[in-house]
Structure formats: structure tokens, C-alpha cells
Amino acid sequence: MLYNKNYIQSLSIIRKTLITGSICVFFGQMLLDVSPANIISNLFALTAFISGCIIVFSYRNISIGAALSATVVFLMISANSIAPMVGTLLEGNPIIESLVVPVQTFEHRLIFAFCILFAHYLSCSESSLYIRKGVSSLSRKLKSKITLPSKSLWIIGLIGLFAILLKTLHPPIIVSKLLDGFAYLMMAPFLMLLPPYYNRFFIKKQRIWLFLFYLVQVVFSFVYNTRIAMVQPIGIVVAGWLLTVLSGQTIVTQKSIKTGLIRGVIGIAVIGQFSDLSTAILIERGARENRTSSEQFKATVDRFFDKRAIADYKDQQVELTKGVSAEQEWQENYVRNPFLARFIQIKFDDNCLYRVGLFNNGDFDKLRAFTFDRIMVQLPQPVLSLFSIKVDKIKVSSHSVGDEIDNLATGAEVGGFKTGSIPTNAFALFSWWYPLFLALNYYLIFSIYHGFFSPFYLKSTSNIKVPTLALLLTFTIYFDISLDGVDALEGSLIRGIIQRVLIYAITLWILRKLRSPIDMFKARELDNKGELQLKNFK
């Protein structure tokens, strides 16, 4: 494999910048609190982040599959290492702020970081070759390695938008779930901001349309009272940009680093408005069941422009937690900025880890049974019937793993869908053997995605194009396998991966029927060389 010198220098610049910045943040944390708990917690977080930087920003991740899993791993590690370090520092708080068991929380996050880094390393090795070959043969039929023409992106985005609008007609549950699967397609137009689609002159014409389309996402955030619709376009672009950097499509220089720092300062100011928007959504969430979509939209907009009400709400949340111990009541007050807090899972780890420490043997057995049922409900009913597996789907789906952990430890009511924690859930199920369980699962997930997107036996990095689906899915994969409990992780293996790829294949079929500007024979297909090589193995 021949590597471009500029590509290697690009990775080196990013790696050095991130490591230097993280060390500065560490010393900033030390200025706030030099207690043993804060020092150790920051050291754990810093170690996880630096380890991620060293392994992720390596020229060995240049293939699309490796770049994708490396991007997902970096996002998962950063969200629970450098993000809490920076988030709490900006608010003048140490990283251990409001945490009940901070040292144990960051210890498990460091272990979790090593697990997914090891899984990523193995998925790039020859040990996963048979998995990748098998999946690659399927990818040829599903066309997952195709890079579509830029004109197709708007059509894909509109298909996703149409699916979401159909849900407002309240179709049957099965149809509603199917339409949910098309939701991620709505982000396709934002890929125009990334290679191989980005063109300075073309984007000037599309800029206003992209802005209006983003406003549509904001409207959905208001109507459905969820922050993810507002956050996802930004996440898609950030994750996609990182994917293009790791795969050599984007070269970073010292000049671009300086430009990025300036934009970062501007971004901090913009995040303040996102914070107010997220807060407005949270304030109006309690009444959404009794309002129509238009009423919910109007109430959220009115609240967003009422800055005094937003400030009072934030102050009220702080006051509510004063004098109330986090050991007594489930709390999620960590980083006050709701937009930034959407990506940080440390407080969920802390909540669950403390409560798991209160379990007796019977509680562990109950959590194992509940987690197993949560995994089983993701299987189709014919499969459950075939193996005589009886699961009360309504009961099991009525609350989350976080609810179950809180209920077993404190007797709290279930049904609030508290956010759980994958490493803590796995720790409760398998004790200190859990790193092996997590490493195996992430290894399988990463290996499968490698097969869907990576060509084999590349001799050069020239003329490589990132598949459209890879750009579209990177941020979605991060969300799919980093939140809640082990059931979310297993759900990705059971049906999540193939479901998203199949929906994309259906979308390509729709494009052909619509006679869109996609020509399946002219579209760039990444695995041409790889497939020719694979014929030798048949």
C-alpha cells in the first residue's frame, strides 16, 4: 500500500493538536480542584482520549471500513473523556462535579475505551477477513459501496422527509416502525458539505436551500419535542468530515487548524443559542401529550424567545438539586448546556454504577433476565415462536434498562425511560469479564461494516471515494451502539445493521423507478477491484 505523504502529515498535525489541547485542559482542571478524586478522574479521561488519538489518527485506518469504525470509536471515547473535561471546565466546575462515584465511573470508561480500541484493531486485522468477505459479497447486491451523484442527495433527503411526514397520519404500528427506519435518509442533502460532493461554486447555489432544510429539522425538534432532529445534521457533517480525513479525502494543514480554532470560538457562541433551544424543548416536554403538533411548535418557539423564562428554568434546576443527594434521587445534572450534554454519557454511567453497587444477588439475576428479554423483543415474532421463547413485549418495552436499574436499587417507579449505560449494564451482567463481552460484540459490528464499505487488496489510495451510505451512517452508528444498555448493542447486531442497509437498497430502487439522475453503471463503486479479487475465492 502506497501512502500519500500529505495524508500522513495531516494525521500527525491533528493528533498533535488534539493531544496538546487535551493536556492544556487537564491542567485547567487542576486549577479548579486538586483533590485526589479529580486528579485520578482526569487522568483516566486523559489516558482514554490520548490513547484514542494515537490509534485512530493512524495511516492504517485509510480503508473506508477502518476509517468508519475509527471515527465511531473516536466519537465514543471523546464524548466521555475530553467532552466532560471541557464541558465542566467552561462552566467553572471540576470533572467530578455532581458525580457520586467519579473515580469508578472514569475507570470503567477507560476500560471501555480500551475495549472498543481493541475491537477496532482486530476488525482491521486478518482475523475478520472471512466476515468481511462474506458481507462484501452481499454488499455487491445491495450496492452499499456506491458513491452516488450529488443530485441524488436531495431526492434521498426528500424520501426521508416524506416518510416522517407520513407518520403524522398515524399509520399502524408496523408501518410506523418501517417509516422510522427511513428517517436517517433525511440528512442526505447535508453531505454536499463533504468530499467527494463539496464544491465551492456548487455549494454557493445550494447554501440557502441547505439552511432552509436545516430549519425543517429545527421545526421537527419543536413539533416532536426532541433534540436529536436539531443535533443530527451537525453530527452527520462532523462525523462525515472525520471519516473523510481518516480516509485521505480531506487533508488538514496548519492553516486549516488555525481556521478551525477561529470557527470553534464562533461555535461556542452559537452553542449558547442551541442551549436555549434545547432548554425550551425540555421545558415544554411535559405538556406535549396534551397538545397538537402545531400547539407544541408554537409553545416551544414562544419559550425559546422568552430568555428570562429559560434563565429561571436553569436556576430552578440547580436549586432543585441542592440539598437532594444524588444517592437518593436519579439526577442528570452534569453539564448545564443541554446541547453539549446530549453527547456526554458520564452522568448516566455514574447513576447506574452507583445503583449497581447497591444490588444483591437477586437483583443481578433480575437485571440479567430483563436485559435478555429486552434483547429478545427485537427478534421477529416468528423467530420467537420457532424457538418457543415467551416474552411479554408490551411489559418489557414499557421501560428502559436505566429504569430497571433504578427500580431494583431504590424502588423507583419505571416508565420514565431513564438512559442507561452500556459499560455499567455489561459490568452488572458479566462482572469483570465484561471487557471480553464488549470487545467481541464491537469486533463483530465493526467487521460487518468493514465488509459493507471497504474494498480488498488496495495497492494505492488514489481514486478512492467514500460511499454515500458510509457518510450517511457514521453518526447514526455512533448513536446506535453507544447509548442505553447492552440491548441496544445486541439490537444493532440482530437487526440494526441489515435494516439500515436494506432501507438504503430500497431507496436506490425507488430512485431507479423515479428515473432520477442516478445511473447505477456510472456511479462510482468502491469495491470493483475487491470484487474481482473475491472471484478467486469462489
C-alpha positions in Angstrom: 0.0 0.0 0.0 1.4 3.4 -1.0 0.5 6.3 1.3 0.4 9.9 0.4 2.9 12.0 2.3 0.5 14.8 2.8 -2.0 12.4 4.2 0.4 11.1 6.9 1.4 14.7 7.8 -2.3 15.6 8.0 -3.0 12.9 10.6 0.1 13.9 12.5 -1.0 17.6 12.7 -4.4 16.6 14.0 -3.0 14.1 16.5 -0.5 16.6 18.0 -3.1 19.4 18.2 -5.7 17.2 20.0 -3.2 15.8 22.4 -1.7 19.2 23.2 -5.1 20.7 23.7 -6.2 17.9 26.0 -3.1 18.3 28.2 -3.9 22.0 28.5 -7.5 21.2 29.5 -6.1 18.7 32.1 -4.1 21.5 33.8 -7.1 23.8 33.6 -9.0 21.2 35.6 -6.2 21.1 38.1 -6.6 24.8 38.7 -10.2 24.2 39.8 -9.7 21.2 42.1 -6.6 19.3 43.2 -8.4 16.7 45.2 -7.3 13.0 44.6 -10.7 12.2 43.1 -10.5 15.0 40.5 -6.8 14.2 39.6 -7.4 10.5 39.2 -10.7 11.0 37.2 -9.0 13.5 34.9 -6.0 11.2 34.4 -8.4 8.3 33.4 -10.2 10.6 31.0 -6.9 12.0 29.6 -5.5 8.5 29.1 -8.6 7.3 27.3 -8.5 10.3 24.9 -4.8 10.3 24.2 -5.0 6.5 23.5 -7.8 7.1 21.1 -5.9 9.9 19.3 -2.8 7.7 18.8 -4.7 4.7 17.4 -7.5 6.5 15.5 -5.3 9.0 13.7 -3.1 6.4 12.1 -2.5 5.8 8.4 -3.5 2.2 8.9 -7.2 3.4 9.0 -7.2 4.6 5.4 -9.6 2.0 4.1 -13.3 3.1 4.3 -14.3 0.4 6.7 -11.4 1.1 9.1 -11.9 4.8 8.8 -15.6 4.4 9.7 -15.0 2.3 12.8 -12.1 4.5 13.8 -14.5 7.6 13.5 -17.2 5.9 15.6 -14.6 4.8 18.2 -13.2 8.3 18.4 -16.6 9.9 18.9 -17.5 7.3 21.6 -14.3 7.9 23.5 -14.3 11.7 23.1 -17.8 12.1 24.3 -16.8 10.6 27.7 -13.3 11.9 28.1 -12.4 15.2 26.6 -16.0 16.4 26.3 -16.7 16.2 30.1 -13.3 17.7 30.8 -14.0 20.7 28.5 -17.7 21.0 29.3 -17.3 21.2 33.0 -14.2 23.4 32.7 -16.1 26.0 30.6 -18.7 26.2 33.4 -16.0 26.6 36.1 -16.6 23.1 37.6 -14.2 20.1 38.1 -14.9 17.0 36.1 -16.2 15.2 39.2 -19.0 17.8 39.7 -22.2 16.1 40.9 -20.8 12.6 40.4 -21.4 10.1 43.2 -18.7 7.6 42.2 -16.4 9.6 39.9 -13.3 7.6 40.1 -15.1 4.3 39.4 -17.1 5.9 36.6 -14.0 7.1 34.7 -12.2 3.9 35.5 -14.9 1.9 33.7 -14.9 4.5 30.8 -11.2 3.9 30.4 -11.7 0.2 30.3 -14.5 0.7 27.8 -12.2 2.8 25.6 -9.6 0.1 25.6 -12.3 -2.5 24.7 -13.5 -0.6 21.6 -10.0 0.3 20.5 -9.0 -3.4 20.7 -12.2 -4.3 18.8 -11.4 -1.8 16.1 -7.8 -3.1 15.8 -9.0 -6.7 15.5 -11.7 -5.8 12.9 -8.9 -4.3 10.7 -6.8 -7.5 11.0 -6.9 -10.7 9.1 -8.9 -12.3 11.9 -12.0 -10.6 10.4 -11.3 -11.4 6.8 -13.9 -14.2 6.4 -16.6 -12.0 7.9 -15.6 -9.1 5.6 -15.5 -11.3 2.5 -19.0 -12.8 3.3 -20.5 -9.4 3.9 -18.8 -7.9 0.8 -20.5 -10.4 -1.4 -23.8 -9.2 0.0 -22.8 -5.6 -0.4 -22.5 -6.1 -4.2 -26.1 -6.9 -4.4 -27.2 -4.2 -2.0 -24.9 -1.6 -3.6 -23.7 -0.3 -0.3 -20.3 0.8 -1.8 -21.7 3.1 -4.4 -20.9 6.8 -4.4 -24.0 8.5 -5.8 -24.1 11.7 -7.9 -24.7 14.8 -5.9 -28.1 15.4 -7.5 -29.4 12.2 -5.9 -28.8 13.5 -2.4 -31.8 15.9 -2.5 -34.1 13.1 -3.7 -32.9 10.8 -0.9 -33.4 13.5 1.7 -36.9 14.2 0.4 -37.7 10.5 0.6 -36.7 10.5 4.3 -38.7 13.7 4.9 -41.8 12.1 3.2 -41.5 9.1 5.4 -41.5 11.3 8.5 -44.5 13.3 7.3 -46.4 10.1 6.6 -46.1 9.3 10.4 -48.3 12.3 11.1 -51.2 10.3 9.6 -50.9 7.8 12.5 -50.4 4.6 10.4 -50.4 1.1 12.0 -47.5 0.4 14.4 -45.8 -1.9 11.9 -45.9 0.8 9.2 -44.8 3.5 11.6 -41.7 1.5 12.6 -40.9 1.0 9.0 -41.2 4.7 8.3 -38.9 5.3 11.3 -36.2 3.3 9.5 -36.2 5.9 6.6 -35.6 8.8 9.0 -31.8 8.8 8.7 -32.1 9.4 4.9 -33.4 12.9 5.6 -29.8 14.0 6.4 -28.5 13.2 2.9 -28.5 16.8 1.5 -26.0 17.8 4.2 -23.5 15.5 2.6 -22.9 18.2 0.0 -20.7 19.9 2.6 -18.3 17.0 2.5 -16.0 15.3 0.0 -16.5 13.9 -2.6 -19.5 16.2 -3.1 -18.2 19.5 -1.8 -17.5 22.1 -4.5 -17.0 25.7 -3.6 -19.0 27.1 -6.5 -21.8 24.5 -6.4 -22.3 24.9 -2.6 -22.9 28.7 -3.0 -26.0 27.8 -5.0 -27.1 25.2 -2.5 -26.3 27.1 0.7 -29.7 28.8 1.1 -31.6 25.5 0.4 -29.5 23.7 2.9 -30.2 26.3 5.5 -33.9 26.1 4.9 -33.7 22.3 5.0 -32.0 22.6 8.4 -34.8 24.9 9.6 -37.1 22.0 8.8 -35.1 19.8 11.2 -35.5 22.5 13.9 -39.2 22.5 13.3 -39.3 18.8 13.8 -37.4 19.3 17.1 -40.2 21.7 18.2 -43.1 19.5 17.0 -41.8 16.2 18.3 -40.1 17.7 21.3 -36.8 16.0 20.6 -33.3 17.5 20.4 -31.9 14.8 18.1 -33.5 16.2 14.9 -31.7 19.5 15.6 -28.4 17.9 16.5 -28.2 15.2 13.8 -27.4 17.3 10.8 -24.4 18.8 12.7 -23.4 15.4 13.9 -23.6 14.0 10.3 -21.3 16.7 9.0 -18.8 16.4 11.8 -18.6 12.6 11.7 -18.5 12.6 7.9 -15.7 15.1 7.9 -13.7 13.0 10.3 -14.3 10.0 8.1 -13.0 11.8 5.0 -9.9 12.9 7.0 -9.1 9.4 8.1 -9.7 8.0 4.6 -7.5 10.7 3.0 -10.3 12.6 1.2 -9.6 15.7 3.3 -6.1 16.9 4.1 -5.6 19.1 7.2 -2.8 21.7 7.3 -1.6 24.1 10.0 -3.6 26.8 8.3 -6.8 24.8 8.4 -6.1 24.1 12.1 -5.9 27.9 12.8 -9.1 28.4 10.8 -10.8 25.7 12.8 -9.8 27.3 16.1 -11.4 30.6 15.0 -14.6 28.8 13.9 -14.5 27.0 17.2 -14.7 30.3 19.1 -17.6 31.3 17.0 -19.2 27.9 17.6 -19.1 28.4 21.3 -21.3 31.5 20.9 -23.6 29.6 18.6 -23.9 26.7 21.1 -25.4 29.2 23.5 -28.4 29.5 21.2 -28.6 25.8 20.8 -28.5 25.5 24.6 -31.5 27.9 24.8 -33.3 25.9 22.1 -32.7 22.6 23.9 -33.9 24.1 27.2 -37.1 25.3 25.5 -37.7 21.8 24.3 -37.2 20.4 27.8 -39.5 23.0 29.4 -42.4 22.2 27.1 -41.8 18.4 27.0 -44.2 17.8 29.9 -47.2 19.1 28.1 -46.6 17.5 24.7 -49.1 14.6 25.3 -52.0 17.1 25.6 -51.1 19.3 22.6 -51.4 19.1 18.9 -48.3 19.3 16.8 -49.0 23.0 15.9 -49.6 23.9 19.5 -46.4 22.2 20.6 -44.5 24.0 17.9 -45.9 27.4 19.0 -45.3 26.8 22.7 -41.6 25.8 22.1 -41.0 28.8 19.9 -42.5 31.2 22.4 -40.4 29.6 25.2 -37.2 29.9 23.1 -37.7 33.7 22.7 -38.5 34.1 26.4 -34.9 34.3 27.7 -36.0 35.2 31.2 -38.1 32.0 31.5 -35.1 30.0 30.2 -32.7 31.5 32.7 -35.3 31.0 35.5 -35.7 27.3 34.5 -31.9 26.7 34.6 -31.6 28.4 38.0 -34.6 26.3 39.2 -32.9 23.1 38.1 -29.9 24.0 40.1 -32.0 24.8 43.2 -33.9 21.6 42.9 -30.8 19.5 43.3 -29.5 21.5 46.2 -29.9 19.5 49.5 -31.0 16.5 47.5 -28.4 13.8 47.4 -27.8 12.0 44.0 -27.6 8.8 46.1 -31.3 9.3 47.0 -32.6 10.5 43.6 -31.7 9.9 40.0 -30.1 13.1 38.7 -28.8 14.0 35.3 -27.4 17.5 36.2 -23.8 17.3 35.0 -23.1 19.8 32.1 -25.7 22.6 32.2 -25.6 23.1 28.4 -28.3 20.7 27.2 -26.9 20.7 23.7 -23.5 19.6 24.8 -25.0 17.3 27.4 -26.7 15.4 24.6 -23.4 13.8 23.7 -22.0 13.1 27.2 -23.0 9.9 29.0 -20.8 10.1 32.1 -23.7 11.0 34.4 -25.7 8.0 33.2 -22.7 5.8 33.9 -22.4 7.3 37.4 -26.2 6.9 38.1 -26.1 3.3 37.0 -22.8 2.3 38.6 -23.7 3.7 42.0 -27.0 1.8 42.0 -25.5 -1.4 40.7 -23.2 -1.2 43.8 -26.4 -1.5 45.9 -27.5 -4.7 44.2 -27.8 -8.1 46.0 -27.5 -11.4 44.1 -31.2 -11.5 43.4 -31.1 -8.0 41.8 -28.3 -9.1 39.4 -30.4 -12.1 38.3 -33.4 -9.9 37.7 -31.4 -7.4 35.6 -29.9 -10.3 33.6 -33.5 -11.6 32.9 -34.8 -8.2 32.0 -31.8 -7.5 29.7 -32.3 -10.9 28.0 -36.0 -10.1 27.4 -35.1 -6.6 26.0 -32.8 -8.3 23.5 -35.4 -11.0 22.6 -38.2 -8.5 21.9 -36.1 -7.2 19.0 -36.5 -10.5 17.2 -39.5 -11.1 14.9 -42.4 -13.0 16.4 -42.0 -16.0 14.1 -38.4 -16.4 15.3 -39.5 -16.3 18.9 -42.3 -18.8 18.2 -39.9 -21.1 16.4 -37.6 -21.4 19.5 -40.6 -21.3 22.0 -39.3 -18.1 23.5 -42.0 -16.3 25.5 -41.6 -12.6 26.1 -44.2 -10.1 27.2 -43.3 -7.4 24.6 -45.6 -4.8 26.0 -44.3 -5.1 29.5 -40.6 -5.3 28.5 -40.9 -2.4 26.1 -42.6 -0.2 28.7 -39.4 0.8 30.4 -35.6 1.0 29.8 -32.6 -0.6 31.3 -31.9 2.6 33.2 -35.4 2.4 34.7 -34.8 -1.2 35.7 -31.5 -0.5 37.4 -33.0 2.4 39.4 -36.1 0.3 40.4 -34.0 -2.6 41.6 -31.7 -0.4 43.6 -34.1 2.2 45.1 -37.6 1.0 44.3 -38.2 4.0 42.0 -41.1 3.8 39.5 -40.4 2.6 36.0 -41.7 4.1 32.7 -39.6 7.3 32.6 -37.2 5.7 30.1 -34.1 6.8 32.0 -30.9 6.5 29.9 -28.8 3.5 30.9 -25.1 2.8 30.4 -23.6 0.1 28.2 -20.4 -0.5 30.2 -22.3 -0.5 33.5 -25.0 -2.8 32.2 -22.3 -5.2 30.9 -20.4 -5.0 34.2 -23.6 -5.9 36.1 -24.2 -8.9 33.8 -20.7 -10.3 33.5 -18.7 -8.8 36.4 -15.1 -8.2 35.4 -15.4 -10.4 32.4 -17.4 -7.7 30.7 -14.5 -6.3 28.7 -14.3 -9.5 26.7 -18.0 -9.5 26.0 -18.0 -5.9 24.8 -14.8 -6.3 22.7 -16.4 -9.4 21.0 -19.6 -7.5 20.2 -17.9 -4.4 18.9 -15.5 -6.5 16.9 -18.4 -8.2 15.1 -20.2 -4.9 14.5 -17.0 -3.2 13.1 -16.1 -6.2 11.0 -19.6 -6.3 9.4 -19.4 -2.6 8.5 -15.9 -3.1 7.1 -17.3 -5.7 4.7 -20.1 -3.4 3.6 -17.8 -0.5 2.7 -14.2 -1.5 2.2 -12.5 -2.8 -0.9 -9.9 -5.5 -0.6 -6.2 -5.6 -1.6 -5.9 -1.9 -2.5 -2.4 -1.1 -3.9 -2.9 2.7 -3.9 -5.0 5.3 -2.1 -5.6 7.3 -5.2 -9.1 7.5 -6.8 -10.8 6.2 -3.6 -14.2 7.7 -3.0 -16.2 7.4 0.2 -19.5 5.6 -0.4 -22.6 7.7 0.2 -24.1 5.3 2.7 -20.9 5.3 4.8 -21.0 9.1 5.1 -24.7 9.0 5.9 -24.4 6.2 8.5 -21.3 7.1 10.6 -23.0 9.4 13.1 -26.1 7.1 13.2 -23.9 4.1 14.0 -22.3 6.1 16.8 -25.7 6.7 18.4 -26.9 3.2 17.8 -24.1 1.5 19.7 -23.1 4.0 22.4 -26.3 4.7 24.3 -28.6 3.0 26.8 -27.8 -0.7 27.6 -26.5 -3.9 26.2 -29.8 -4.5 24.5 -29.1 -1.5 22.1 -25.7 -3.1 21.3 -27.2 -6.5 20.6 -30.1 -4.9 18.7 -27.6 -3.5 16.3 -26.2 -6.9 15.6 -29.6 -8.7 15.4 -31.3 -6.3 13.0 -30.0 -2.7 13.2 -27.2 -3.1 10.6 -29.0 -5.1 8.0 -32.2 -3.0 8.4 -30.4 0.3 7.6 -28.6 -1.2 4.6 -31.8 -2.8 3.3 -33.6 0.5 3.6 -30.9 2.2 1.6 -31.2 -0.6 -1.1 -35.0 0.1 -1.2 -34.2 3.8 -1.6 -31.9 3.1 -4.6 -34.7 1.0 -6.1 -37.1 3.9 -5.7 -34.5 6.2 -7.3 -34.4 4.0 -10.3 -38.2 3.9 -10.6 -38.3 7.7 -10.4 -35.7 7.9 -13.1 -33.5 10.1 -11.0 -30.1 11.3 -12.0 -28.6 8.1 -10.7 -27.0 5.8 -13.2 -26.1 2.6 -11.5 -23.4 1.9 -14.2 -21.9 5.3 -13.9 -22.0 5.6 -10.2 -18.6 5.1 -8.6 -18.4 1.7 -6.9 -15.6 1.4 -4.4 -15.2 -2.4 -4.5 -14.6 -3.0 -8.2 -11.0 -4.2 -7.6 -12.0 -6.0 -4.4 -14.8 -7.9 -6.1 -12.5 -9.1 -8.9 -10.2 -10.5 -6.3 -13.1 -12.1 -4.4 -13.9 -14.2 -7.5 -10.8 -16.1 -6.9 -12.2 -17.3 -3.6 -15.5 -18.7 -5.0 
